[in-house]
Amino acid sequence: MRREERTTYWKSLVDQQTDSGLSGAAFCREHNINPQRFYHWRRRFKGNESGTMSTGFLQLVPCSTHSDSGIRICLGDELHIEIDQGFDPLTLRTVIEAIGARKPCFP
């Protein structure tokens, strides 16, 4: 099975489970699906309505002409993260984990 076919197959199963109202475990039992594989694919599609998989990369575009500026990350109109040079990486990681733990409020 080619990558596109495999992606389409699993996207269909994830959509069927969502529409069925069954839990992931119950759906897997009912359809004799390996739950680990199902959850793996469901995570890959989570938050990605098109069914294509994200590469995990964001395009960073410089928006400042100052060479000493930090980083500004904008995700839609809802979320902006600004980081100055010399930031604490542990703090940034904590912030990103906290944002990732909550349900997104934007597409």
N, C-alpha and C positions, 0 to 999 in steps of 0.2 A: 504494500500500500504506500503510495507516495505521500509526502508531507502534507500536501493540500487535502488529499482524501482523508488522511488520518485526522487532521484538524477539523474538517467538516463533520466527520463521524462523531468525534467527541463533543463538538459544539452542539450537534443534534441531541445527543444524550443528555448533556447538561441542560439544554432548553426543555427537554421532555420532563426531566426531574423537577425543574422549576414550575412548569405548568401543572404537574401532577399533584402538587401539594404535599407529596411525601417527603420525609426527611431523606437526606442523602443515603443513609444506611439502609432504610427501608426500600428505597428505589433500587439500590444495588442488589439487595437480597432478591427482590421481585424479578429483576432482569438478569440475575446471575452475572453481575459485573464485579470485578475486583475493586473493592472500595478504595484502596490506595491509589490505583490508577485514576479512578473517577475523581477523587479529591484533588489529585495532582492537576488534572485538566481543568477542573472547576476553578482552582486558584489561578490558573493561567488566563482564563477568560474573565475573571472577576473584574468588573469595572470597565470592560472593553466590549461595548455593545456590537461592534462590527464583526467580532469573531476572529479577528486577526490578532496575532500575539504581539505584545509589546517587546521591543528589544531591551527595554530597561534603561535607555539612554534619553537624555534631554538635550536639545540643542541650546548651547549657551551663546548668546549674542551680546557683544560688548555694547553698552549704552552710555558709556562715559568716556570722555577724552582725557580724564585725569589718570595718570599712571599709578597713583597711589590709592586708587579706589578699591573697594572690596568687591563683593559679589551681591547681586540682587536677583532673586529667583521669583518670578511671577507665574502663578498658575491660575489663569483666568483672572477674573476681577475679584475673586474671593480670598486669595491667599498670596501674600508677598513676604518673602524672607530676605532680609538684608544682613550681610555679614561683612564686617570690617576686616582689613588685614590684621593678622595677629590674633584671630578669634581662637576660642577654646574648642577644639574638635569634639571633645566629650560632650560639651553643652549642645553643639549642633546635632550630634547623634541622638541625644536625649530628646531634643525638639522634634526631629524627624520621626523617631519612634512613637512619640506621643501623637503626632499628626496622623501617622499611619494606623494607629490603633483605633481611631475614631472613624465613623462612617463619613465619607466625603459629602460635602454640601454643594458640590459643583460637578458638572459633567467631566 
